[in-house]
Amino acid sequence: MEDLIETDVLIIGSGIAGGSAALVAADAGLRVTMITRSRDPLSSNTNWAQGGIIYKGKDDSPALLEEDIIAAGAGYCNPAAVAQLATEGPGLVKKILIDRLKVPFDTHDGDVSLAREGGHHLPRIIHAADRTGAAIEIALIEALRQHPNIALLAGHTAIDLLTPAHHALDRLRIYEPQSCAGAYVLDRAAGRVMRVLAKRTVLATGGLGQIFLRSTNPPGARGDGLAMAYRAGARVINAEFVQFHPTVFVQPGAQPFLISEAVRGDGAQLCHADGTRFMAKYSPEWKDLAPRDVVSRSIYFEMLENGLSHVYLDLRSTIPAERIHAHFPTIVAFCVEHGDRSDPRPRPGRAGRPLLLRRSVDRPGGAHND
Ligand SMILES: Cc1cc2nc3c(=O)[nH]c(=O)nc-3n(C[C@H](O)[C@H](O)[C@H](O)COP(=O)(O)OP(=O)(O)OC[C@H]3O[C@@H](n4cnc5c(N)ncnc54)[C@H](O)[C@@H]3O)c2cc1C
């Protein structure tokens, strides 16, 4: 491999953002070089996503989706970005994920099956059991590998963006308008840094959950892209809004494991050890399907008020056992493996007793990041 690669488009990151950008650019006839830091290109937040991805519900419309997103965003969402997402998002999910990649989403009566999640007024989430992200990522990487215009380089870590401004010997260049000519990239197997020169560079390096003590995010979610963009002079805003999940299975020594919001979407309810529900107190309209910040703060208040280290999530009272196994096989398997040996199937003499999936929140509320 040369120490210099020249390409039309450099894409940094092989998750759903980088992968779909690569497909669109390559389909348009551009030469795409995609790099990803892990040796396994599947490694990403995308691969770990559980519950599903927003599509469109029955009697849904861009206006309804927009309304739900704006409400859940508590006044922080950029209206123009939300409008674009609500208008174009569902169509792109169909075009890229359903028609092009043929991701094996669950179906019902011959159509994609729709689930509901927090903050949504109607079911509009499509899913592949509780492994939706893996189903998407596997199909995506396969398509990228087969595309003649795409070179996919795994085990290559972008270190810094190549911008005339911040790498110039002339220090005054930093005051000129920014442009990006590619990136410095570490080829980990060869142990050397090379330059990738590109007409366009796309940063799609995912989140930064790993900067927090506890996170459901994979090890690679450490904010490389944000740091590179910041060093190159980009404005970083709203950095407090990191991707997080309110409900996580925590056990000393085990990796915190997400209990998907889709579980609450299916009817699971937060409660205390004695079965007392509490979400109606905080969100009479949405209860357990309130937006994530509301759910997290509610859990936090409950723990503070009652001097508790965790609360519980009850599936068994509200979701039939067969459905739990069919919809959430990964979550059930994890819980069984890590100590909660309660099988959600009704047992003689125990019918009606709720299955309490152990969950724990360490630092919930705004600062909680998992
Ligand atoms: C456990 C879990 C469950 C989730 N469930 C859902 C869900 O049900 N529904 C939903 O909509 N969202 C869900 N999410 C969020 C969703 O997964 C992410 O928002 C989405 O996958 C982000 O995609 P991305 O392409 O931006 O980033 P990622 O998928 O994280 O991809 C980032 C890529 O960049 C690479 N990279 C990072 N740094 C560098 C570098 N310096 N050089 C080269 N490559 C680099 C990584 O290796 C990776 O390939 C979940 C997230 C997690 C962690």
PDBQT file of the ligand as one rigid body, heavy atoms in Angstrom, charges set to zero:
ROOT
HETATM    1  C1  LIG A 401     -26.581  -0.528  22.517  1.00  0.00    +0.000 C 
HETATM    2  C2  LIG A 401     -27.169   0.462  21.537  1.00  0.00    +0.000 A 
HETATM    3  C3  LIG A 401     -28.487   0.331  21.106  1.00  0.00    +0.000 A 
HETATM    4  C4  LIG A 401     -29.037   1.238  20.193  1.00  0.00    +0.000 A 
HETATM    5  N1  LIG A 401     -30.313   1.047  19.750  1.00  0.00    +0.000 NA
HETATM    6  C5  LIG A 401     -30.821   1.877  18.808  1.00  0.00    +0.000 A 
HETATM    7  C6  LIG A 401     -32.111   1.661  18.246  1.00  0.00    +0.000 A 
HETATM    8  O1  LIG A 401     -32.790   0.708  18.570  1.00  0.00    +0.000 OA
HETATM    9  N2  LIG A 401     -32.566   2.524  17.313  1.00  0.00    +0.000 N 
HETATM   10  C7  LIG A 401     -31.823   3.597  16.888  1.00  0.00    +0.000 A 
HETATM   11  O2  LIG A 401     -32.284   4.368  16.029  1.00  0.00    +0.000 OA
HETATM   12  N3  LIG A 401     -30.593   3.834  17.396  1.00  0.00    +0.000 NA
HETATM   13  C8  LIG A 401     -30.080   2.992  18.326  1.00  0.00    +0.000 A 
HETATM   14  N4  LIG A 401     -28.830   3.220  18.829  1.00  0.00    +0.000 N 
HETATM   15  C9  LIG A 401     -28.092   4.381  18.323  1.00  0.00    +0.000 C 
HETATM   16  C10 LIG A 401     -27.531   4.043  16.941  1.00  0.00    +0.000 C 
HETATM   17  O3  LIG A 401     -26.866   2.802  17.009  1.00  0.00    +0.000 OA
HETATM   18  C11 LIG A 401     -26.568   5.121  16.489  1.00  0.00    +0.000 C 
HETATM   19  O4  LIG A 401     -27.192   6.389  16.547  1.00  0.00    +0.000 OA
HETATM   20  C12 LIG A 401     -26.111   4.889  15.063  1.00  0.00    +0.000 C 
HETATM   21  O5  LIG A 401     -25.738   3.562  14.862  1.00  0.00    +0.000 OA
HETATM   22  C13 LIG A 401     -24.941   5.799  14.743  1.00  0.00    +0.000 C 
HETATM   23  O6  LIG A 401     -24.455   5.437  13.473  1.00  0.00    +0.000 OA
HETATM   24  P1  LIG A 401     -23.126   6.093  12.940  1.00  0.00    +0.000 P 
HETATM   25  O7  LIG A 401     -22.874   5.524  11.594  1.00  0.00    +0.000 OA
HETATM   26  O8  LIG A 401     -23.229   7.569  13.073  1.00  0.00    +0.000 OA
HETATM   27  O9  LIG A 401     -21.999   5.640  13.977  1.00  0.00    +0.000 OA
HETATM   28  P2  LIG A 401     -21.410   4.187  14.285  1.00  0.00    +0.000 P 
HETATM   29  O10 LIG A 401     -22.342   3.119  13.905  1.00  0.00    +0.000 OA
HETATM   30  O11 LIG A 401     -20.883   4.196  15.664  1.00  0.00    +0.000 OA
HETATM   31  O12 LIG A 401     -20.178   4.115  13.280  1.00  0.00    +0.000 OA
HETATM   32  C14 LIG A 401     -18.992   4.827  13.572  1.00  0.00    +0.000 C 
HETATM   33  C15 LIG A 401     -17.875   4.217  12.773  1.00  0.00    +0.000 C 
HETATM   34  O13 LIG A 401     -16.726   5.059  12.841  1.00  0.00    +0.000 OA
HETATM   35  C16 LIG A 401     -15.581   4.258  13.106  1.00  0.00    +0.000 C 
HETATM   36  N5  LIG A 401     -14.565   5.145  13.696  1.00  0.00    +0.000 N 
HETATM   37  C17 LIG A 401     -14.607   5.802  14.881  1.00  0.00    +0.000 A 
HETATM   38  N6  LIG A 401     -13.498   6.551  15.029  1.00  0.00    +0.000 NA
HETATM   39  C18 LIG A 401     -12.740   6.342  13.923  1.00  0.00    +0.000 A 
HETATM   40  C19 LIG A 401     -11.474   6.827  13.480  1.00  0.00    +0.000 A 
HETATM   41  N7  LIG A 401     -10.743   7.708  14.208  1.00  0.00    +0.000 N 
HETATM   42  N8  LIG A 401     -10.987   6.398  12.293  1.00  0.00    +0.000 NA
HETATM   43  C20 LIG A 401     -11.687   5.506  11.526  1.00  0.00    +0.000 A 
HETATM   44  N9  LIG A 401     -12.900   5.039  11.896  1.00  0.00    +0.000 NA
HETATM   45  C21 LIG A 401     -13.412   5.445  13.068  1.00  0.00    +0.000 A 
HETATM   46  C22 LIG A 401     -16.108   3.156  14.005  1.00  0.00    +0.000 C 
HETATM   47  O14 LIG A 401     -15.213   2.054  14.059  1.00  0.00    +0.000 OA
HETATM   48  C23 LIG A 401     -17.416   2.856  13.287  1.00  0.00    +0.000 C 
HETATM   49  O15 LIG A 401     -17.183   2.046  12.156  1.00  0.00    +0.000 OA
HETATM   50  C24 LIG A 401     -28.252   2.318  19.739  1.00  0.00    +0.000 A 
HETATM   51  C25 LIG A 401     -26.938   2.459  20.178  1.00  0.00    +0.000 A 
HETATM   52  C26 LIG A 401     -26.382   1.532  21.054  1.00  0.00    +0.000 A 
HETATM   53  C27 LIG A 401     -24.965   1.693  21.489  1.00  0.00    +0.000 C 
ENDROOT
TORSDOF 0
